[in-house]
Amino acid sequence: MSDAVVKTSRYSYSETIDRLTATIVAAGSTVFANIDQSAAARSAGMTLRPTTLIVFGNPKGGTPLMDAFPLAALELPLKLLIWEESGTVDVAYTPASVIAVRYAVAGKDALIAALDHAVETVVASVI
């Protein structure tokens, strides 16, 4: 069973990506990468539904976790997966609280809650 949270966007695929990106930047976070996975598939002679991975975060939030719990860096910065299938655009992410359990993060409850809230706020901009 997946620990990912999946929400349906009320916007088109392109507009969902644009709105998420703008919301991330407006919140003071950085978009580290915007990976068009369907374009990568095309470059390999394959097809994939419209699929993009946005890698983002704020070093003020992620660095203390990675410093105290190095394995958490396997999943940080945070990520949003956006894809379109049958006319529906979905956004998925793994909550920081799930990442914290996965890597036995302890003593960082306020930071984890703040990261969860930040991601939920970003995603709320499109649902």
Secondary structure as the mmCIF struct_conf table of DSSP 4:
data_model
#
loop_
_struct_conf.conf_type_id
_struct_conf.id
_struct_conf.beg_label_comp_id
_struct_conf.beg_label_asym_id
_struct_conf.beg_label_seq_id
_struct_conf.end_label_comp_id
_struct_conf.end_label_asym_id
_struct_conf.end_label_seq_id
STRN STRN1 VAL A 5 THR A 8
BEND BEND1 ARG A 10 TYR A 11
HELX_RH_AL_P HELX_RH_AL_P1 TYR A 13 ALA A 26
TURN_TY1_P TURN_TY1_P1 ALA A 27 GLY A 28
STRN STRN2 THR A 30 ASP A 36
HELX_RH_AL_P HELX_RH_AL_P2 GLN A 37 SER A 43
TURN_TY1_P TURN_TY1_P2 ALA A 44 GLY A 45
BEND BEND2 PRO A 50 PRO A 50
STRN STRN3 THR A 51 GLY A 57
HELX_RH_AL_P HELX_RH_AL_P3 PRO A 59 ALA A 68
HELX_RH_3T_P HELX_RH_3T_P1 PRO A 70 LEU A 74
BEND BEND3 GLU A 75 GLU A 75
BEND BEND4 PRO A 77 PRO A 77
STRN STRN4 LEU A 78 GLU A 85
TURN_TY1_P TURN_TY1_P3 SER A 86 GLY A 87
STRN STRN5 THR A 88 TYR A 93
HELX_RH_AL_P HELX_RH_AL_P4 ALA A 96 ARG A 102
TURN_TY1_P TURN_TY1_P4 TYR A 103 ALA A 104
BEND BEND5 GLY A 107 GLY A 107
HELX_RH_AL_P HELX_RH_AL_P5 ASP A 109 ALA A 124
TURN_TY1_P TURN_TY1_P5 SER A 125 VAL A 126
#
